[in-house]
Amino acid sequence: MKITLEMLENAHAREPQKAIFAAMCPEGGEVTLAAARRAQKLGLDLHWAAAHLLSDAADKAYFDAIATADKVYDDAIAPASKAYDDAIAPASKAYDDAIAPARKAYFDAIAPADKAYFDAIAPASKAYDDAIAPARKAYFDAIAPARKAYFDAIATADKVYDDATARAFVAACHVQDKGE
């Protein structure tokens, strides 16, 4: 099966996806395992492609083929996801508590704005952003180790899952070619 930029446009793909595809295959390209893996690495969404570019039968074949990989992936990353959520919970609460007064002041400041809505919120938005900037920085600094640990923990599962979805997409494209 060959996929073209025109197919993405007709399926109303988002601009970033079209730009990535156009850079990867300006003339379109045949679906191969290597191409599917390259597409994944560049950030193309194979789930979207299966749902929007393939026939109903091919789309079903794709999602049936990745069902087990989805379950295995979810199970594999569950401990890392829980550890990440637990690790960032204190920072999230501290962030929410730190910005609560600024958030309240912000919404109080824009509440009376009606006709001059955009003019009224511009100063409040700046004040809000300025007020929460230290809390935002502290939050992202606090969760950085947990984010790194999370992404390190799921890296292998990501690779296995990406391989399974790439293979399933190529197989689904063969279903599409056969007209099943």
TORBARO-664928 format. One record per atom (N, C-alpha, C): residue number from 1; z, x, y. Coordinates in nm, 2 decimals, padded with zeros to 4 digits, m for minus. Each point is the difference from the previous one (the first is absolute). Layout:
BEGIN
 pos      w      u      v
 NUM      Z      X      Y
...
//
This chain:
BEGIN
 pos      w      u      v
   1  00.00  00.09 m00.12
   1  00.00 m00.09  00.12
   1  00.00  00.09  00.12
   2 m00.08 m00.04  00.10
   2  00.00  00.07  00.13
   2  00.07 m00.08  00.10
   3  00.08  00.07  00.08
   3  00.07 m00.07  00.11
   3 m00.06  00.06  00.13
   4 m00.02 m00.09  00.09
   4 m00.06  00.04  00.13
   4  00.09 m00.05  00.12
   5 m00.02  00.07  00.11
   5  00.07 m00.04  00.12
   5 m00.03 m00.15  00.04
   6 m00.12 m00.04 m00.03
   6 m00.03 m00.14  00.03
   6  00.08 m00.10 m00.08
   7  00.03  00.04 m00.12
   7  00.09 m00.08 m00.09
   7  00.14 m00.01  00.06
   8  00.05  00.11  00.05
   8  00.13  00.00  00.06
   8  00.00 m00.09  00.13
   9 m00.11  00.02  00.08
   9 m00.01 m00.08  00.12
   9 m00.01 m00.15 m00.03
  10 m00.08 m00.04 m00.10
  10 m00.01 m00.14 m00.04
  10  00.13 m00.06 m00.06
  11  00.08  00.09 m00.05
  11  00.13 m00.04 m00.06
  11  00.11  00.00  00.11
  12 m00.03  00.04  00.12
  12  00.09  00.01  00.11
  12  00.11  00.10 m00.02
  13 m00.04  00.12 m00.05
  13  00.09  00.11 m00.01
  13  00.05  00.04  00.14
  14  00.12  00.05  00.00
  14  00.06  00.05  00.13
  14 m00.07  00.13  00.04
  15  00.00  00.02  00.13
  15 m00.07  00.11  00.06
  15  00.03  00.14 m00.06
  16  00.13  00.03 m00.02
  16  00.04  00.13 m00.06
  16 m00.06  00.01 m00.14
  17 m00.01 m00.10 m00.08
  17 m00.05  00.01 m00.13
  17 m00.15  00.02  00.01
  18 m00.07 m00.07  00.09
  18 m00.15  00.02  00.01
  18 m00.02  00.15  00.05
  19  00.08  00.05  00.09
  19 m00.02  00.13  00.06
  19  00.01  00.11 m00.11
  20  00.11 m00.02 m00.08
  20  00.02  00.10 m00.11
  20 m00.12 m00.01 m00.10
  21 m00.04 m00.12 m00.04
  21 m00.11 m00.02 m00.09
  21 m00.13  00.06  00.06
  22 m00.03 m00.02  00.12
  22 m00.12  00.05  00.07
  22  00.00  00.15  00.00
  23  00.11  00.06  00.02
  23  00.01  00.15  00.00
  23 m00.01  00.05 m00.14
  24  00.05 m00.07 m00.10
  24 m00.01  00.04 m00.14
  24 m00.14 m00.02 m00.06
  25 m00.06 m00.11  00.03
  25 m00.13 m00.04 m00.06
  25 m00.09 m00.07  00.10
  26 m00.06  00.07  00.10
  26 m00.07 m00.07  00.10
  26 m00.12 m00.08 m00.05
  27 m00.05  00.03 m00.12
  27 m00.11 m00.07 m00.06
  27  00.05 m00.09 m00.11
  28  00.13 m00.02 m00.01
  28  00.06 m00.07 m00.12
  28  00.01  00.09 m00.11
  29  00.06 m00.05 m00.11
  29  00.01  00.09 m00.12
  29  00.03 m00.07 m00.12
  30 m00.04  00.06 m00.11
  30  00.03 m00.06 m00.14
  30  00.15  00.02 m00.02
  31  00.06 m00.10 m00.07
  31  00.14  00.01 m00.04
  31  00.01  00.08 m00.12
  32  00.07  00.11  00.01
  32  00.03  00.09 m00.11
  32  00.15  00.02  00.00
  33  00.06  00.06 m00.10
  33  00.14  00.03  00.00
  33  00.03  00.10  00.11
  34 m00.08  00.10  00.01
  34  00.02  00.11  00.11
  34 m00.01 m00.07  00.14
  35 m00.10 m00.09  00.02
  35 m00.01 m00.06  00.13
  35  00.12 m00.09  00.03
  36  00.05 m00.07 m00.11
  36  00.12 m00.09  00.02
  36  00.12  00.08  00.04
  37  00.02  00.12 m00.07
  37  00.11  00.08  00.03
  37 m00.01  00.06  00.14
  38 m00.12  00.04  00.04
  38 m00.02  00.05  00.13
  38  00.03 m00.11  00.11
  39 m00.05 m00.11 m00.03
  39  00.03 m00.12  00.09
  39  00.15 m00.02  00.02
  40  00.07  00.00 m00.11
  40  00.15 m00.01  00.01
  40  00.06  00.11  00.08
  41 m00.04  00.12 m00.02
  41  00.06  00.11  00.08
  41 m00.03 m00.01  00.15
  42 m00.12 m00.06  00.03
  42 m00.03 m00.02  00.14
  42  00.06 m00.13  00.06
  43  00.07 m00.08 m00.09
  43  00.07 m00.11  00.05
  43 m00.07 m00.14 m00.01
  44 m00.11  00.00 m00.08
  44 m00.07 m00.13 m00.02
  44  00.09 m00.08 m00.10
  45  00.00 m00.13  00.02
  45  00.08 m00.09 m00.07
  45 m00.08 m00.06 m00.12
  46  00.02  00.05 m00.12
  46 m00.08 m00.05 m00.11
  46  00.04 m00.15 m00.04
  47  00.13 m00.03  00.03
  47  00.04 m00.14 m00.03
  47 m00.08 m00.10  00.09
  48 m00.02  00.04  00.13
  48 m00.08 m00.08  00.09
  48 m00.14 m00.01 m00.05
  49 m00.05  00.12 m00.03
  49 m00.14  00.01 m00.05
  49 m00.03 m00.09 m00.12
  50  00.09  00.00 m00.10
  50 m00.01 m00.08 m00.12
  50  00.00 m00.15  00.04
  51  00.09 m00.04  00.09
  51  00.01 m00.14  00.04
  51 m00.11 m00.05  00.08
  52 m00.06  00.09  00.08
  52 m00.10 m00.04  00.10
  52 m00.15  00.04 m00.03
  53 m00.02  00.10 m00.09
  53 m00.13  00.05 m00.02
  53 m00.05 m00.04 m00.14
  54  00.09 m00.03 m00.09
  54 m00.04 m00.03 m00.14
  54 m00.01 m00.15 m00.03
  55 m00.07 m00.03 m00.11
  55 m00.01 m00.14 m00.04
  55  00.14 m00.04 m00.05
  56  00.02 m00.13 m00.02
  56  00.13 m00.05 m00.04
  56  00.03  00.06 m00.14
  57 m00.09  00.01 m00.09
  57  00.02  00.06 m00.13
  57  00.04  00.15  00.01
  58 m00.07  00.07  00.08
  58  00.03  00.15  00.02
  58  00.14  00.01  00.07
  59  00.02 m00.08  00.10
  59  00.13  00.01  00.07
  59  00.12 m00.03 m00.10
  60 m00.02 m00.10 m00.09
  60  00.10 m00.04 m00.10
  60  00.02  00.12 m00.09
  61 m00.12  00.06 m00.05
  61  00.01  00.12 m00.09
  61  00.08  00.11  00.07
  62 m00.02  00.02  00.12
  62  00.07  00.11  00.07
  62  00.15 m00.03  00.00
  63  00.04 m00.12  00.05
  63  00.14 m00.03  00.01
  63  00.07 m00.01 m00.13
  64 m00.07 m00.05 m00.11
  64  00.05  00.00 m00.13
  64  00.02  00.14 m00.05
  65 m00.09  00.09  00.03
  65  00.01  00.14 m00.04
  65  00.11  00.08  00.06
  66  00.04 m00.04  00.12
  66  00.11  00.07  00.07
  66  00.13 m00.06 m00.01
  67  00.01 m00.12 m00.07
  67  00.13 m00.07 m00.01
  67  00.11  00.09 m00.06
  68 m00.04  00.07 m00.11
  68  00.10  00.08 m00.06
  68  00.04  00.12  00.09
  69 m00.10  00.06  00.06
  69  00.02  00.11  00.10
  69  00.09 m00.05  00.11
  70 m00.02 m00.12  00.05
  70  00.09 m00.05  00.11
  70  00.14 m00.01 m00.05
  71  00.02 m00.05 m00.12
  71  00.14 m00.01 m00.06
  71  00.06  00.13 m00.02
  72 m00.07  00.09 m00.06
  72  00.05  00.14 m00.02
  72  00.03  00.07  00.13
  73 m00.09 m00.02  00.10
  73  00.03  00.06  00.13
  73  00.12 m00.05  00.06
  74  00.01 m00.14  00.01
  74  00.12 m00.06  00.06
  74  00.13  00.05 m00.07
  75 m00.01  00.00 m00.14
  75  00.12  00.05 m00.07
  75  00.03  00.14  00.03
  76 m00.10  00.09  00.01
  76  00.02  00.14  00.03
  76  00.05  00.03  00.13
  77 m00.04 m00.08  00.10
  77  00.05  00.03  00.14
  77  00.13 m00.08  00.03
  78  00.04 m00.09 m00.08
  78  00.12 m00.08  00.03
  78  00.12  00.08  00.03
  79  00.04  00.10 m00.08
  79  00.11  00.08  00.03
  79 m00.01  00.07  00.14
  80 m00.12  00.06  00.02
  80 m00.02  00.07  00.13
  80  00.01 m00.10  00.12
  81 m00.06 m00.12 m00.02
  81  00.01 m00.10  00.10
  81  00.14 m00.04  00.03
  82  00.08 m00.02 m00.10
  82  00.14 m00.04  00.02
  82  00.07  00.11  00.06
  83 m00.02  00.12 m00.04
  83  00.07  00.12  00.06
  83 m00.04  00.01  00.15
  84 m00.12 m00.02  00.03
  84 m00.05  00.00  00.14
  84  00.07 m00.11  00.08
  85 m00.01 m00.12 m00.05
  85  00.06 m00.11  00.07
  85  00.15  00.02  00.02
  86  00.07  00.05 m00.10
  86  00.14  00.03  00.01
  86  00.03  00.11  00.10
  87 m00.09  00.11  00.00
  87  00.02  00.11  00.09
  87 m00.02 m00.03  00.15
  88 m00.10 m00.09  00.02
  88 m00.02 m00.04  00.14
  88  00.08 m00.11  00.06
  89  00.07 m00.07 m00.09
  89  00.08 m00.12  00.04
  89  00.09  00.03  00.12
  90  00.08  00.11 m00.01
  90  00.10  00.03  00.11
  90 m00.08  00.03  00.13
  91 m00.11  00.08 m00.01
  91 m00.08  00.03  00.12
  91 m00.06 m00.13  00.06
  92 m00.05 m00.09 m00.09
  92 m00.06 m00.12  00.05
  92  00.10 m00.09  00.07
  93  00.12 m00.01 m00.06
  93  00.11 m00.08  00.07
  93  00.04  00.07  00.13
  94  00.01  00.13  00.00
  94  00.04  00.07  00.13
  94 m00.11 m00.02  00.10
  95 m00.12  00.00 m00.04
  95 m00.12 m00.02  00.09
  95  00.01 m00.14  00.06
  96  00.01 m00.10 m00.09
  96  00.01 m00.14  00.05
  96  00.11 m00.02  00.09
  97  00.12  00.06 m00.03
  97  00.12 m00.02  00.09
  97 m00.03  00.07  00.13
  98 m00.06  00.12  00.00
  98 m00.02  00.08  00.12
  98 m00.10 m00.07  00.09
  99 m00.10 m00.07 m00.05
  99 m00.10 m00.06  00.09
  99  00.03 m00.15  00.03
 100  00.11 m00.05 m00.06
 100  00.03 m00.15  00.02
 100  00.02 m00.03  00.15
 101  00.07  00.08  00.07
 101  00.02 m00.03  00.15
 101 m00.13  00.01  00.07
 102 m00.08  00.10 m00.03
 102 m00.13  00.01  00.07
 102 m00.09 m00.11 m00.04
 103  00.00 m00.04 m00.12
 103 m00.08 m00.11 m00.05
 103  00.04 m00.13  00.07
 104  00.13 m00.02  00.01
 104  00.05 m00.13  00.07
 104 m00.04  00.01  00.15
 105  00.02  00.11  00.06
 105 m00.04  00.01  00.14
 105 m00.15 m00.02  00.02
 106 m00.08  00.05 m00.09
 106 m00.14 m00.01  00.00
 106 m00.04 m00.15 m00.01
 107  00.05 m00.07 m00.10
 107 m00.04 m00.14 m00.01
 107  00.05 m00.08  00.11
 108  00.12  00.03  00.05
 108  00.06 m00.07  00.12
 108 m00.10  00.02  00.12
 109 m00.04  00.12  00.01
 109 m00.09  00.03  00.12
 109 m00.13 m00.07 m00.01
 110 m00.06 m00.02 m00.12
 110 m00.13 m00.06  00.00
 110  00.01 m00.16 m00.02
 111  00.12 m00.05 m00.03
 111  00.01 m00.14 m00.03
 111 m00.05 m00.09  00.12
 112  00.03  00.03  00.12
 112 m00.04 m00.09  00.11
 112 m00.15  00.02  00.04
 113 m00.06  00.10 m00.05
 113 m00.14  00.03  00.04
 113 m00.09 m00.11 m00.06
 114 m00.08 m00.06  00.09
 114 m00.09 m00.11 m00.05
 114 m00.14  00.03  00.05
 115 m00.03 m00.03  00.13
 115 m00.13  00.03  00.05
 115 m00.03  00.15  00.00
 116  00.10  00.08  00.04
 116 m00.02  00.14  00.02
 116  00.05  00.07 m00.13
 117 m00.03 m00.05 m00.11
 117  00.05  00.05 m00.13
 117 m00.03  00.15 m00.01
 118 m00.12  00.05  00.01
 118 m00.03  00.14 m00.03
 118  00.06  00.09  00.11
 119  00.00 m00.05  00.12
 119  00.07  00.08  00.11
 119  00.15  00.01 m00.02
 120  00.06 m00.11 m00.05
 120  00.14  00.00 m00.02
 120  00.05  00.08 m00.11
 121 m00.08  00.02 m00.11
 121  00.05  00.07 m00.11
 121 m00.03  00.15  00.01
 122 m00.09  00.04  00.09
 122 m00.03  00.14  00.00
 122  00.12  00.09  00.04
 123  00.08 m00.04  00.10
 123  00.12  00.09  00.03
 123  00.10 m00.02 m00.12
 124  00.02 m00.11 m00.05
 124  00.10 m00.02 m00.11
 124 m00.04  00.08 m00.12
 125 m00.13  00.00 m00.03
 125 m00.05  00.07 m00.12
 125  00.03  00.15  00.02
 126 m00.03  00.05  00.12
 126  00.02  00.15  00.02
 126  00.15  00.03 m00.01
 127  00.09 m00.09  00.06
 127  00.14  00.02 m00.01
 127  00.05  00.00 m00.14
 128 m00.06 m00.10 m00.08
 128  00.04 m00.01 m00.14
 128 m00.04  00.13 m00.07
 129 m00.12  00.04  00.01
 129 m00.05  00.12 m00.07
 129  00.08  00.12  00.04
 130  00.03  00.01  00.13
 130  00.08  00.11  00.05
 130  00.15 m00.01 m00.06
 131  00.05 m00.12 m00.01
 131  00.14 m00.02 m00.04
 131  00.01  00.03 m00.15
 132 m00.10 m00.03 m00.08
 132  00.01  00.02 m00.15
 132 m00.05  00.13 m00.04
 133 m00.07  00.08  00.08
 133 m00.06  00.12 m00.04
 133  00.10  00.10 m00.07
 134  00.12  00.02  00.05
 134  00.09  00.09 m00.07
 134  00.04 m00.06 m00.14
 135  00.02 m00.13  00.00
 135  00.04 m00.06 m00.13
 135 m00.12  00.01 m00.10
 136 m00.12 m00.02  00.05
 136 m00.12  00.00 m00.09
 136 m00.01  00.15 m00.05
 137  00.02  00.10  00.08
 137 m00.01  00.13 m00.04
 137  00.11  00.03 m00.10
 138  00.12 m00.04  00.02
 138  00.11  00.03 m00.09
 138 m00.03 m00.07 m00.14
 139 m00.05 m00.12  00.01
 139 m00.04 m00.08 m00.12
 139 m00.10  00.08 m00.08
 140 m00.11  00.04  00.06
 140 m00.10  00.07 m00.08
 140  00.04  00.14 m00.05
 141  00.09  00.06  00.08
 141  00.06  00.13 m00.04
 141  00.09 m00.03 m00.12
 142  00.07 m00.10  00.00
 142  00.10 m00.03 m00.11
 142 m00.07 m00.04 m00.13
 143 m00.11 m00.07  00.01
 143 m00.07 m00.04 m00.12
 143 m00.10  00.10 m00.05
 144 m00.03  00.10  00.07
 144 m00.10  00.10 m00.04
 144  00.03  00.06 m00.14
 145  00.12  00.04 m00.03
 145  00.02  00.06 m00.13
 145 m00.02 m00.11 m00.11
 146  00.04 m00.12  00.02
 146 m00.02 m00.11 m00.10
 146 m00.14 m00.03 m00.01
 147 m00.08  00.00  00.10
 147 m00.15 m00.02 m00.01
 147 m00.06  00.10 m00.08
 148  00.04  00.13  00.03
 148 m00.06  00.11 m00.08
 148  00.03 m00.01 m00.15
 149  00.13 m00.03 m00.02
 149  00.04 m00.01 m00.14
 149 m00.07 m00.12 m00.07
 150 m00.02 m00.10  00.07
 150 m00.07 m00.12 m00.06
 150 m00.14  00.03 m00.03
 151 m00.07  00.06  00.10
 151 m00.14  00.03 m00.03
 151 m00.02  00.11 m00.10
 152  00.09  00.10 m00.01
 152  00.00  00.10 m00.10
 152  00.02 m00.07 m00.14
 153  00.10 m00.09  00.00
 153  00.03 m00.07 m00.13
 153 m00.11 m00.09 m00.05
 154 m00.08 m00.05  00.08
 154 m00.11 m00.09 m00.04
 154 m00.13  00.06 m00.01
 155 m00.01  00.13  00.03
 155 m00.13  00.07  00.00
 155 m00.07 m00.01 m00.13
 156  00.07  00.03 m00.11
 156 m00.07  00.00 m00.13
 156 m00.04 m00.14 m00.03
 157  00.08 m00.10  00.03
 157 m00.04 m00.14 m00.03
 157 m00.12 m00.04  00.08
 158  00.00  00.05  00.13
 158 m00.12 m00.03  00.08
 158 m00.13  00.05 m00.06
 159  00.01  00.13 m00.05
 159 m00.12  00.06 m00.06
 159 m00.04 m00.08 m00.12
 160  00.09 m00.03 m00.09
 160 m00.03 m00.08 m00.12
 160 m00.06 m00.14  00.04
 161  00.06 m00.06  00.09
 161 m00.05 m00.13  00.05
 161 m00.14  00.01  00.06
 162 m00.01  00.09  00.09
 162 m00.14  00.02  00.06
 162 m00.10  00.03 m00.10
 163  00.03  00.08 m00.11
 163 m00.10  00.02 m00.10
 163 m00.03 m00.13 m00.08
 164  00.10 m00.08 m00.03
 164 m00.02 m00.12 m00.07
 164 m00.09 m00.10  00.08
 165  00.03 m00.01  00.13
 165 m00.07 m00.09  00.08
 165 m00.15  00.05  00.02
 166 m00.02  00.13  00.02
 166 m00.13  00.05  00.01
 166 m00.08 m00.03 m00.12
 167  00.06  00.02 m00.12
 167 m00.07 m00.03 m00.13
 167 m00.03 m00.14 m00.01
 168  00.09 m00.09  00.04
 168 m00.02 m00.14 m00.01
 168 m00.10 m00.05  00.09
 169 m00.01  00.06  00.12
 169 m00.10 m00.04  00.10
 169 m00.14  00.03 m00.06
 170 m00.02  00.12 m00.05
 170 m00.13  00.04 m00.06
 170 m00.03 m00.09 m00.11
 171  00.09 m00.03 m00.09
 171 m00.03 m00.09 m00.11
 171 m00.04 m00.14  00.05
 172  00.07 m00.05  00.10
 172 m00.03 m00.13  00.06
 172 m00.14  00.00  00.06
 173 m00.04  00.11  00.06
 173 m00.13  00.01  00.05
 173 m00.11 m00.01 m00.10
 174  00.03  00.05 m00.12
 174 m00.09 m00.01 m00.12
 174 m00.01 m00.14 m00.04
 175  00.11 m00.08  00.01
 175  00.00 m00.14 m00.03
 175 m00.09 m00.07  00.10
 176  00.01  00.04  00.13
 176 m00.08 m00.05  00.10
 176 m00.15  00.02 m00.03
 177 m00.03  00.13 m00.04
 177 m00.14  00.03 m00.02
 177 m00.06 m00.08 m00.12
 178  00.08 m00.03 m00.10
 178 m00.04 m00.08 m00.11
 178 m00.02 m00.15  00.03
 179  00.06 m00.04  00.12
 179 m00.01 m00.14  00.04
 179  00.09 m00.09 m00.08
 180  00.11  00.06 m00.05
 180  00.10 m00.08 m00.08
 180  00.08 m00.09  00.09
//
